[in-house]
């Protein structure tokens, strides 16, 4: 039989150090959490939540469908089943999951089953994608609270999280890009194109109409 006493003290000490290091890794991983939501145009959702203290990163992407490695062109054409969504990586010690879900519902029109604002179709629908029982419970509570606050039926589904595909690089942080893009207003800076799109789509106007002073990102 193998006994620890047969291991030289220096080797044993080294094993203890390695063991402690491995034990500490899950604690570091548990220091952040990922919440996946769909709220219409992911440029806007990314812009909103990257402004929240405690949010470390927001990535735009596609989820909820069956097509593997979908492209933006495929998504907007329809038929893939995917939503435009974002993954929000946050520090629960600075902002809670419940706070983020509260803000999410008040940053969209959760009564609209056909899309969001001027963007229509399956890829622009709202949804919350949950990865465990805790997220599911939080999402259900937030949905009920939003329904009680509005006095209207909330159609945003709570779905099991699946594969999330990062959107193309040019979609990431689109709202603050400095590249010049061609629009119907002519060639303008990307960040300006984003602002014009957001206003023209009526996002903030509709959110303000629904949620009033409870809308966290209107005027952002």
BELZI-V842678 format. One record per residue. D_FIRST is the distance of its C-alpha to the first C-alpha in Angstrom with 2 decimals. Layout:
BEGIN
((D_FIRST) (D_FIRST))
END
This chain:
BEGIN
((0.00) (3.82) (6.46) (10.11) (11.46) (10.55) (12.93) (16.50) (18.78) (21.12) (18.67) (17.32) (21.01) (21.78) (19.25) (20.76) (24.21) (23.47) (22.08) (25.24) (27.43) (26.10) (26.50) (30.07) (31.18) (31.85) (33.99) (36.12) (36.50) (37.52) (40.25) (42.52) (43.54) (45.50) (48.48) (50.31) (53.98) (57.04) (60.40) (62.82) (63.20) (59.91) (61.81) (63.12) (59.91) (58.09) (60.93) (60.93) (57.27) (56.75) (59.21) (57.02) (55.30) (51.53) (51.60) (49.76) (50.76) (52.66) (52.38) (54.97) (53.92) (54.13) (52.19) (52.73) (53.93) (52.80) (54.01) (51.29) (51.98) (55.40) (58.10) (60.64) (63.36) (61.56) (60.87) (64.47) (65.85) (63.99) (62.13) (58.58) (57.87) (56.50) (57.51) (58.20) (55.51) (53.74) (50.24) (50.44) (47.51) (47.90) (46.42) (46.31) (46.64) (50.08) (51.37) (50.09) (49.75) (52.45) (54.81) (54.40) (55.05) (58.06) (59.42) (58.70) (60.85) (63.62) (63.62) (64.42) (66.69) (64.26) (67.19) (67.78) (66.06) (67.75) (66.48) (67.12) (70.50) (72.21) (69.11) (69.12) (66.75) (63.22) (61.51) (63.18) (62.22) (60.25) (56.74) (53.56) (50.24) (47.36) (43.64) (42.26) (43.48) (44.30) (46.54) (48.11) (49.01) (50.45) (52.47) (53.91) (54.91) (56.52) (58.37) (59.74) (60.80) (62.59) (64.33) (65.45) (66.72) (68.70) (69.83) (69.32) (66.83) (63.91) (63.06) (60.07) (57.17) (53.58) (51.45) (47.79) (46.85) (46.27) (46.32) (48.30) (50.09) (51.39) (55.14) (56.76) (56.73) (60.42) (59.84) (57.39) (59.24) (62.48) (64.28) (64.13) (64.62) (67.31) (67.93) (71.40) (71.57) (74.56) (75.59) (78.80) (79.67) (79.39) (76.71) (75.06) (71.89) (68.90) (68.45) (72.13) (71.83) (69.03) (71.16) (74.09) (71.98) (70.48) (73.92) (75.57) (72.99) (73.80) (70.23) (70.96) (74.26) (72.73) (69.75) (72.22) (74.37) (71.48) (69.60) (72.18) (70.84) (67.34) (66.91) (64.51) (65.30) (69.01) (70.77) (67.50))
END
